[in-house]
Amino acid sequence: MRLLTPRGVFRPRSDAGMLIDAAREHIRGDVLDVCTGSGVIALSVAPAARTMTAVDASHAAVLAVRLAALLNGVTVEVLRGDLFASVAGRTFDVIVSNPPYLPTPAGPSARGSHAWDGGHDGRTILDRLCREAPAHLRPGGDLFIVQSSLAETDRTLAMLEEAGLSAGVAAAHHGALGPLASARTDHLRAIGALRGPGAVEEIAVVRGRRQPPP
Ligand SMILES: C[S@@+](CC[C@H](N)C(=O)[O-])C[C@H]1O[C@@H](n2cnc3c(N)ncnc32)[C@H](O)[C@@H]1O
């Protein structure tokens, strides 16, 4: 697959691959990728979908995905907007997302930080996804979100359950902190996201399922 990652467009990491692998067998019908970045997830799963829609807040990402879709001969509707604003009133069979989830101290933004800065506790976008995604999921539909344990995976599970989905961890991988998190260990320890001597995190793919119709 040909992806375009000009300046300002997030270069995919292994968490995107985890999400793709976990979601692949469940892809069907109308699919939405929120926080699409380079479109790596949308372009990977689009062949198994009836329709594929991808959303990002970044103009550069939207242009990159539109061009990459053409280069790869894949049909994707690419929209710019804040989370679900550009798909208001629409519902999907599957929603996938790799949102910004890194706990980040307040202060001047680093270049490209909109792609990974999850706010003080990493949950600024995650909490909104948990609150807003269920309304866009059809009965029997699946939501897949990838995130780090540094941003409280249990809270995602609890919020999805509160929203009426059945939630669980579909895939997980323990490993050393990535470079962005490694550069923020003081903040991670200050907020209690890192405990003990090791600097490890668990990347998890959370699956939330809306009950199928009776
Ligand atoms: C961690 S990157 C993931 C990109 C891609 N999905 C991947 O797996 O490589 C997060 C993406 O979310 C986008 N984003 C951040 N805040 C957003 C928001 N409020 N609404 C839509 N997209 C947003 C960023 O522009 C960035 O492209």
The ligand as an SDF file (V2000), in Angstrom:
LIG
                    3D

 27 29  0  0  0  0  0  0  0  0999 V2000
   -2.1950    9.0180   16.4880 C   0  0  0  0  0  0  0  0  0  0  0  0
   -2.6600    9.7440   14.9430 S   0  0  0  0  0  0  0  0  0  0  0  0
   -3.2900    8.2700   14.1540 C   0  0  0  0  0  0  0  0  0  0  0  0
   -3.2840    8.3270   12.6810 C   0  0  0  0  0  0  0  0  0  0  0  0
   -3.6490    7.0100   11.9780 C   0  0  0  0  0  0  0  0  0  0  0  0
   -5.0020    6.5990   12.3000 N   0  0  0  0  0  0  0  0  0  0  0  0
   -2.6950    5.9100   12.3510 C   0  0  0  0  0  0  0  0  0  0  0  0
   -3.1070    4.9210   12.9550 O   0  0  0  0  0  0  0  0  0  0  0  0
   -1.5030    6.0120   12.0260 O   0  0  0  0  0  0  0  0  0  0  0  0
   -4.1330   10.6370   15.4230 C   0  0  0  0  0  0  0  0  0  0  0  0
   -4.8060   11.4540   14.3250 C   0  0  0  0  0  0  0  0  0  0  0  0
   -5.9490   12.0830   14.9240 O   0  0  0  0  0  0  0  0  0  0  0  0
   -6.1460   13.3540   14.3360 C   0  0  0  0  0  0  0  0  0  0  0  0
   -6.9730   14.1370   15.2700 N   0  0  0  0  0  0  0  0  0  0  0  0
   -6.5850   14.7180   16.4230 C   0  0  0  0  0  0  0  0  0  0  0  0
   -7.6380   15.3090   17.0190 N   0  0  0  0  0  0  0  0  0  0  0  0
   -8.7100   15.0960   16.2200 C   0  0  0  0  0  0  0  0  0  0  0  0
  -10.0850   15.4700   16.2980 C   0  0  0  0  0  0  0  0  0  0  0  0
  -10.5720   16.1710   17.3360 N   0  0  0  0  0  0  0  0  0  0  0  0
  -10.9170   15.0760   15.2950 N   0  0  0  0  0  0  0  0  0  0  0  0
  -10.4410   14.3680   14.2390 C   0  0  0  0  0  0  0  0  0  0  0  0
   -9.1390   13.9970   14.1150 N   0  0  0  0  0  0  0  0  0  0  0  0
   -8.2930   14.3560   15.0890 C   0  0  0  0  0  0  0  0  0  0  0  0
   -4.7490   13.8740   14.1020 C   0  0  0  0  0  0  0  0  0  0  0  0
   -4.7380   14.8790   13.1030 O   0  0  0  0  0  0  0  0  0  0  0  0
   -4.0160   12.5840   13.6940 C   0  0  0  0  0  0  0  0  0  0  0  0
   -4.0230   12.4390   12.2910 O   0  0  0  0  0  0  0  0  0  0  0  0
  1  2  1  0
  2  3  1  0
  2 10  1  0
  3  4  1  0
  4  5  1  0
  5  6  1  0
  5  7  1  0
  7  8  2  0
  7  9  1  0
 10 11  1  0
 11 12  1  0
 11 26  1  0
 12 13  1  0
 13 14  1  0
 13 24  1  0
 14 15  1  0
 14 23  1  0
 15 16  2  0
 16 17  1  0
 17 18  1  0
 17 23  2  0
 18 19  1  0
 18 20  2  0
 20 21  1  0
 21 22  2  0
 22 23  1  0
 24 25  1  0
 24 26  1  0
 26 27  1  0
M  CHG  2   2   1   9  -1
M  END
$$$$
